[in-house]
Amino acid sequence: MLQLFVSFLKVGAFAFGGGYAMIPLISEEVVTYRGWLEMEEFIDVIAISQGTPGPIAINSATFVGFKVAGVIGSITATLGVVLPSFVIMMVLGRLFLRYKEVPVVKHMLSGIRPVVVALILAAAFSVLPNSITGIIPAIVAAVVIIAIVVFDVDPILLLVLSGVMGFFAYR
């Protein structure tokens, strides 16, 4: 339980930029370092976490915790991933309201933004080899990217349609 809590505490404490930015850290911890999941299973967890309500990191922690140690593991991992954000947001929220117009703070936030983009791209590239496994997944990925970027189609609709298409294509 302690390893589970500490693993997700590290993820929660050092992943800036939200759920997508956490994916490489979660992958490193649960697939590479701890071996709790195989990469294919991890990609499924991310897909399910994306398709269910709630943040990816919390949903992932809950699933991994359950796999490792049942319901208590789910609670332990979820608390581990949430605790750092909760504490940091309580402190930073108060400080931000007080100092948001200070030039140093504005410059620091400007420096963090590109790192967040890089972390999200790193997450995408880390799961890419195990996600695009053939011509059909490549076509689906390309169509979804175009639909979102060019036509501003709702990602939830695309997620549901892709799931339905996958059901029929792979049964």
Beta strands, then each sheet from edge to edge (+ up, - down):
end
